[in-house]
Amino acid sequence: SSNAKGDIRFGLAAIKGVGEGAVNSIIAEREKNGPFKSIYDFAERVNYTAVNRKCFENIAMSGGFDSIIDFTRGKFLALTDDKGELTFVEALIRYGTRMQSERNNAQQSLFGGDSGVTDIQKPTVPARGEAVKIEILNKEKELIGMYLSAHPLDEYKLLLNSVCGCTLAALADLERFRGKEIAVAGIVTDTREFYLKNGTPAGSMTVMDYNGSKEFRFFRKDYEMFRTRMFKDYFLLLQGRVQVRPYSNPEELEFKVTAVTQLSEVRDGVKDIKLYLPTEIITNEFINELIEVAKASKGKSQLKFSIRDNAEDVYVSAYSRKFKVSLTPEITNFIEKYNLQYSINVNL
């Protein structure tokens, strides 16, 4: 995989289940007969003695074919028919091996030519199998060891910047937050239920953000209260207070979690989104783009503006009468594109 500049981000051999022999055979074929034009071209040319089904599948699901497909990766594992017999990867391999067999037979035939090859139908990309983004990213993490195409938290990036006072990694030094109310957020990567010596159920969950991860344990009433939010792939905001752990001797600080909320609920509770705009940025092109973003981001939050003339050192506040919005990827991309300052007012 490479980025837009052509820099290699990870090699095929870095993908779980893809051996050096498979990589060398793919490279050799590409160097001999040119770049692969499509997924069908790859299926027709790859050496199946070196590239087995799991290898083909893992390359597909880690994004190795993204430059030669026009569909999402989830399609590779979708079934190609109602009978549920073949996944699209398996259908591609069956198609590719048949094409190679027919070509070999044609070359060995007394008559030569490509007789029969054109009769083999290319498998159709399944209509089903639109994997959700988190599934794709989790597959990348499993096969490559990192999130590559995006981070699961990206859709909540602005929200985290606004409501979280610190990162999960920062909780390693609780002294700096002594006596403070703080909030952290992330995606649940693991959960576990266990029992105390008296048989009372308890539970733990590992939460990950952009900087690191942390395990949280809950007992008795806390576990009863929060267990309905403790599921893998949930996006959560954890609010609480850094305080002295009861009965600890010597004194020990803890982050006492008092509320666990799904980030989707927090996003729904955004009262307003305020953009800080210098006058020089406000062109017709900017306004038209902002209108399109607002149209694509319908919601319940008020869209506010603080327009500042830096030369005169004056500013004016305004809000949109026409549009109410929500924190969508479109708004996030717009803010990042123009490097805008913003503030988000949330009901917590």
C-alpha positions, -999 to 999 in steps of 0.1 A, spaced: 0 0 0 12 35 -8 -1 70 -2 -9 96 -29 28 105 -32 37 69 -39 55 64 -6 51 28 6 32 27 39 34 -10 44 46 -40 24 25 -70 14 47 -92 36 36 -72 66 0 -85 62 -8 -114 84 -10 -147 65 9 -133 34 42 -151 31 74 -141 12 67 -167 -15 33 -151 -23 48 -116 -24 76 -126 -47 52 -144 -71 29 -113 -73 59 -90 -79 74 -113 -105 40 -114 -124 37 -76 -122 72 -70 -135 68 -95 -164 33 -85 -176 27 -50 -162 5 -36 -134 -27 -53 -126 -56 -34 -143 -85 -48 -122 -93 -74 -96 -103 -97 -124 -70 -92 -141 -53 -101 -108 -74 -132 -105 -65 -143 -140 -27 -138 -136 -18 -146 -100 0 -178 -92 -23 -199 -71 4 -223 -60 18 -194 -40 -13 -174 -33 -40 -194 -15 -75 -183 -6 -66 -169 29 -37 -150 14 -59 -135 -14 -86 -127 12 -62 -110 37 -46 -88 10 -81 -78 0 -94 -70 35 -63 -50 44 -67 -27 14 -41 -42 -9 -65 -41 -39 -81 -6 -31 -64 10 -62 -79 -15 -86 -115 -19 -73 -145 5 -74 -164 -12 -45 -159 -15 -7 -137 -42 8 -167 -58 26 -179 -71 -8 -149 -96 -9 -164 -116 19 -201 -113 8 -218 -143 -8 -221 -142 -45 -255 -160 -47 -286 -168 -27 -274 -204 -21 -246 -191 1 -220 -213 -15 -192 -189 -25 -178 -157 -12 -167 -131 -38 -130 -140 -31 -138 -177 -37 -156 -169 -69 -127 -148 -81 -103 -176 -74 -125 -202 -92 -128 -178 -121 -91 -172 -122 -81 -208 -120 -106 -217 -148 -92 -190 -170 -56 -202 -164 -66 -238 -171 -84 -229 -203 -55 -208 -216 -31 -236 -208 -53 -261 -227 -56 -237 -256 -19 -233 -259 -14 -271 -259 -42 -277 -284 -33 -286 -320 -56 -258 -331 -42 -231 -308 -62 -200 -303 -82 -190 -272 -111 -214 -277 -135 -215 -248 -118 -189 -227 -142 -161 -235 -171 -183 -224 -161 -181 -187 -182 -155 -170 -166 -130 -146 -182 -132 -111 -205 -102 -104 -196 -80 -74 -222 -89 -47 -250 -65 -41 -248 -72 -4 -218 -70 19 -214 -33 26 -192 -36 57 -195 -8 81 -164 14 86 -155 0 120 -155 -36 106 -131 -26 79 -108 -7 103 -108 -36 128 -98 -59 99 -69 -36 91 -58 -37 128 -60 -75 129 -41 -81 96 -16 -52 96 -13 -43 133 -25 -8 129 -54 13 116 -43 24 81 -70 41 60 -85 60 90 -90 59 127 -123 47 142 -127 78 162 -123 102 133 -161 108 130 -160 121 166 -127 140 163 -142 175 169 -164 163 197 -134 148 215 -114 180 211 -143 199 227 -154 177 256 -123 158 267 -100 174 291 -73 149 286 -62 117 268 -63 82 282 -25 82 282 -26 112 305 -44 92 332 -10 76 339 -3 108 359 -34 114 380 -17 139 404 -20 167 378 -58 162 379 -62 158 416 -97 170 427 -108 178 391 -138 167 371 -125 153 338 -137 134 308 -120 110 284 -134 91 254 -126 63 230 -136 31 214 -141 -1 234 -117 -27 222 -122 -54 248 -147 -64 276 -147 -90 303 -170 -101 330 -157 -117 362 -169 -125 397 -157 -114 431 -150 -139 459 -185 -135 472 -200 -143 438 -209 -107 429 -205 -100 391 -180 -73 380 -166 -62 347 -138 -45 329 -134 -28 295 -104 -15 276 -110 18 259 -87 32 232 -83 68 219 -57 83 195 -29 83 221 -33 50 239 -56 27 258 -67 20 294 -86 -7 312 -115 4 335 -129 -19 361 -164 -16 376 -178 -33 407 -212 -36 424 -236 -7 417 -212 9 392 -211 -24 371 -249 -26 373 -252 10 361 -226 9 333 -227 -27 320 -253 -18 293 -226 4 277 -197 -21 279 -197 -36 245 -168 -40 220 -168 -12 193 -190 11 213 -178 48 213 -179 61 248 -174 92 268 -164 86 304 -169 114 329 -157 114 365 -135 129 392 -99 123 402 -100 116 440 -83 97 467 -92 60 466 -113 51 497 -94 32 524 -61 34 505 -30 35 527 -7 50 516 -29 75 498 -37 65 462 -55 85 436 -82 71 413 -103 83 384 -138 76 397 -161 72 367 -195 86 374 -211 86 340 -206 66 308 -224 79 277 -223 68 240 -206 94 219 -236 93 195 -258 105 223 -233 132 232 -233 143 196 -271 144 195 -269 167 226 -247 194 208 -266 227 213 -245 247 189 -214 247 167 -196 281 164 -172 289 136 -147 317 140 -142 333 106 -116 360 96 -132 384 71 -106 376 44 -117 340 42 -153 348 34 -155 346 -4 -184 336 -26 -167 302 -31 -164 298 7 -200 307 13 -213 284 -14 -193 255 0 -205 262 35 -241 262 23 -235 228 7 -220 214 39 -249 227 60 -274 211 36 -255 178 39 -254 181 77 -290 185 88 -295 182 125 -307 199 157 -276 221 165 -275 258 158 -248 270 135 -232 301 149 -204 324 136 -180 349 150 -167 371 121 -136 390 129 -119 419 110 -83 416 123 -73 449 106 -99 469 125 -99 446 155 -137 442 156 -159 412 154 -196 405 150 -216 374 161 -243 358 138 -261 326 134 -279 307 106 -316 312 105 -320 287 77 -299 257 87 -296 236 118 -268 210 116 -252 180 133 -215 171 136 -210 152 104 -179 142 85 -187 169 60 -185 196 87 -153 181 101 -137 180 67 -148 216 60 -133 229 93 -101 210 87 -98 221 51 -99 258 60 -82 253 94 -110 271 112 -112 277 149 -144 264 164 -162 258 196 -189 232 204 -215 237 232 -227 203 245 -254 193 269 -238 168 293 
